[in-house]
Amino acid sequence: MMPSSRTEGMIELMKEAAAALGQVPPTFASTGEAQTLTTWEGCLCLSWTAVVLWGGGYHSNKEYLVLSSIEQRFQLILKTITAIAGR
């Protein structure tokens, strides 16, 4: 599923937030997973905004995350939400 123009706008806000925080911007891909259900209902959804900033073994029994990445990801999500609220 291709992202809508609204989702593209939210991706740009997140990239701007990452730059303002001095973080490497996340990469985005349309995966067609659970977020597809919410987008069909008109909701915006960015997958991969959880704590997994550094880690590996995604979606396997060896999946892990680096605990120190949690605070950075939270800061990014908070800054993005604040930007959305300020529009």
GROMACS elastic network, one bead per residue, 0.5 to 0.9 nm:
[ bonds ]
;  ai    aj funct       b0    kb
    1    30     6  0.61899   500
    1    31     6  0.74249   500
    1    32     6  0.57249   500
    1    36     6  0.72685   500
    2    30     6  0.61956   500
    2    32     6  0.86577   500
    3     6     6  0.78866   500
    3     7     6  0.56488   500
    3     8     6  0.63135   500
    3    29     6  0.89900   500
    3    30     6  0.68888   500
    3    39     6  0.88402   500
    4     7     6  0.50907   500
    4     8     6  0.61822   500
    4     9     6  0.86160   500
    4    39     6  0.87613   500
    4    44     6  0.86710   500
    5     9     6  0.61960   500
    5    10     6  0.87178   500
    6     9     6  0.50525   500
    6    10     6  0.64015   500
    6    11     6  0.87386   500
    6    44     6  0.72446   500
    7    10     6  0.50071   500
    7    11     6  0.61931   500
    7    12     6  0.86589   500
    7    44     6  0.58887   500
    7    45     6  0.71872   500
    7    46     6  0.77061   500
    8    11     6  0.50342   500
    8    12     6  0.63292   500
    8    13     6  0.87621   500
    9    12     6  0.51117   500
    9    13     6  0.63395   500
    9    14     6  0.87605   500
   10    14     6  0.62650   500
   10    15     6  0.86554   500
   10    44     6  0.80541   500
   10    45     6  0.88396   500
   10    46     6  0.81544   500
   10    80     6  0.80604   500
   10    84     6  0.78686   500
   11    14     6  0.50991   500
   11    15     6  0.62332   500
   11    16     6  0.86584   500
   11    28     6  0.79374   500
   11    46     6  0.77167   500
   12    16     6  0.61411   500
   12    17     6  0.85163   500
   13    16     6  0.50839   500
   13    17     6  0.61056   500
   13    18     6  0.86267   500
   13    79     6  0.89530   500
   13    80     6  0.61006   500
   13    81     6  0.89366   500
   13    83     6  0.70248   500
   13    84     6  0.77008   500
   14    18     6  0.61559   500
   14    19     6  0.86362   500
   14    25     6  0.75943   500
   14    26     6  0.80904   500
   14    76     6  0.71853   500
   14    77     6  0.76067   500
   14    79     6  0.79085   500
   14    80     6  0.52966   500
   14    81     6  0.87306   500
   14    83     6  0.87282   500
   15    18     6  0.50896   500
   15    19     6  0.62820   500
   15    20     6  0.86857   500
   15    24     6  0.85114   500
   15    25     6  0.52411   500
   15    26     6  0.70717   500
   15    27     6  0.89644   500
   15    80     6  0.86793   500
   16    19     6  0.50987   500
   16    20     6  0.61868   500
   16    21     6  0.86529   500
   16    25     6  0.80665   500
   16    80     6  0.83180   500
   17    20     6  0.50678   500
   17    21     6  0.62281   500
   17    22     6  0.85932   500
   17    23     6  0.84103   500
   17    25     6  0.82927   500
   17    76     6  0.62651   500
   17    77     6  0.84176   500
   17    79     6  0.58499   500
   17    80     6  0.58584   500
   17    83     6  0.80531   500
   18    21     6  0.51191   500
   18    22     6  0.60917   500
   18    24     6  0.62754   500
   18    25     6  0.51844   500
   18    26     6  0.78742   500
   18    75     6  0.89077   500
   18    76     6  0.60655   500
   18    79     6  0.83536   500
   18    80     6  0.85569   500
   19    23     6  0.57907   500
   19    24     6  0.70173   500
   19    25     6  0.67414   500
   20    23     6  0.76014   500
   20    79     6  0.89800   500
   21    24     6  0.88311   500
   21    72     6  0.88617   500
   21    75     6  0.80622   500
   21    76     6  0.74429   500
   21    79     6  0.85801   500
   22    25     6  0.87970   500
   23    26     6  0.86972   500
   23    72     6  0.79872   500
   23    76     6  0.82960   500
   26    48     6  0.85202   500
   26    49     6  0.86749   500
   26    53     6  0.81862   500
   28    46     6  0.84402   500
   28    47     6  0.84059   500
   28    48     6  0.81498   500
   29    47     6  0.89039   500
   30    33     6  0.84209   500
   30    47     6  0.89260   500
   31    34     6  0.88003   500
   31    35     6  0.85064   500
   31    36     6  0.85663   500
   31    47     6  0.86410   500
   32    35     6  0.69321   500
   32    36     6  0.56335   500
   32    37     6  0.89838   500
   33    36     6  0.58459   500
   33    37     6  0.80895   500
   33    47     6  0.87863   500
   34    37     6  0.57946   500
   34    38     6  0.74679   500
   34    47     6  0.86667   500
   35    38     6  0.52785   500
   35    39     6  0.62479   500
   35    40     6  0.86913   500
   35    43     6  0.89629   500
   35    44     6  0.85279   500
   35    45     6  0.60002   500
   35    46     6  0.75715   500
   35    47     6  0.68332   500
   36    39     6  0.51493   500
   36    40     6  0.62116   500
   36    41     6  0.88909   500
   36    45     6  0.84224   500
   37    40     6  0.53951   500
   37    41     6  0.69457   500
   37    43     6  0.89770   500
   38    41     6  0.52656   500
   38    42     6  0.67050   500
   38    43     6  0.54114   500
   38    44     6  0.72997   500
   38    45     6  0.70640   500
   39    44     6  0.59773   500
   39    45     6  0.67513   500
   40    43     6  0.73523   500
   46    49     6  0.63101   500
   47    50     6  0.75609   500
   48    51     6  0.78972   500
   48    52     6  0.69579   500
   48    53     6  0.83364   500
   49    52     6  0.74717   500
   49    53     6  0.83534   500
   49    73     6  0.72206   500
   49    74     6  0.86164   500
   49    76     6  0.86452   500
   49    77     6  0.69932   500
   50    53     6  0.78887   500
   50    70     6  0.82492   500
   50    73     6  0.71045   500
   50    74     6  0.80561   500
   50    77     6  0.85743   500
   51    54     6  0.83229   500
   51    65     6  0.74791   500
   51    66     6  0.86584   500
   51    67     6  0.82389   500
   51    69     6  0.66406   500
   51    71     6  0.82059   500
   51    72     6  0.85557   500
   51    73     6  0.58571   500
   51    74     6  0.73981   500
   52    55     6  0.61613   500
   52    56     6  0.84652   500
   52    64     6  0.81827   500
   52    65     6  0.56443   500
   52    66     6  0.75158   500
   52    67     6  0.88081   500
   52    69     6  0.70761   500
   52    70     6  0.73867   500
   52    73     6  0.77919   500
   53    65     6  0.73973   500
   53    66     6  0.75975   500
   53    69     6  0.55804   500
   53    70     6  0.73988   500
   53    72     6  0.81061   500
   53    73     6  0.65738   500
   54    64     6  0.85650   500
   54    65     6  0.58011   500
   54    66     6  0.55000   500
   54    67     6  0.84812   500
   54    68     6  0.86382   500
   54    69     6  0.62583   500
   55    58     6  0.78696   500
   55    63     6  0.74059   500
   55    64     6  0.53256   500
   55    66     6  0.55801   500
   55    69     6  0.88783   500
   56    59     6  0.89495   500
   56    62     6  0.78301   500
   56    63     6  0.56648   500
   56    64     6  0.56604   500
   56    65     6  0.67217   500
   57    60     6  0.57001   500
   57    61     6  0.75452   500
   57    62     6  0.52432   500
   57    64     6  0.64923   500
   58    61     6  0.84055   500
   58    62     6  0.75671   500
   58    64     6  0.74472   500
   59    62     6  0.80592   500
   59    63     6  0.62081   500
   60    63     6  0.53617   500
   61    64     6  0.88621   500
   65    68     6  0.86813   500
   65    69     6  0.77033   500
   65    70     6  0.87155   500
   66    69     6  0.56640   500
   66    70     6  0.77113   500
   67    70     6  0.57407   500
   67    71     6  0.83902   500
   68    71     6  0.66082   500
   68    72     6  0.77530   500
   69    72     6  0.54508   500
   69    73     6  0.62474   500
   69    74     6  0.86626   500
   70    73     6  0.52729   500
   70    74     6  0.61297   500
   70    75     6  0.86780   500
   71    74     6  0.50759   500
   71    75     6  0.61973   500
   71    76     6  0.86773   500
   72    75     6  0.51311   500
   72    76     6  0.63128   500
   72    77     6  0.87718   500
   73    76     6  0.50323   500
   73    77     6  0.62125   500
   73    78     6  0.85649   500
   74    77     6  0.51327   500
   74    78     6  0.60416   500
   74    79     6  0.85224   500
   75    78     6  0.51409   500
   75    79     6  0.60867   500
   75    80     6  0.85401   500
   76    79     6  0.52222   500
   76    80     6  0.61443   500
   76    81     6  0.86410   500
   77    80     6  0.50926   500
   77    81     6  0.61423   500
   77    82     6  0.85313   500
   78    81     6  0.51634   500
   78    82     6  0.60631   500
   78    83     6  0.85886   500
   79    82     6  0.50331   500
   79    83     6  0.61829   500
   79    84     6  0.86856   500
   80    83     6  0.50928   500
   80    84     6  0.62793   500
   80    85     6  0.86617   500
   81    84     6  0.50207   500
   81    85     6  0.61066   500
   81    86     6  0.85692   500
   82    85     6  0.50653   500
   82    86     6  0.61641   500
   82    87     6  0.89112   500
   83    86     6  0.51112   500
   83    87     6  0.66115   500
   84    87     6  0.54786   500
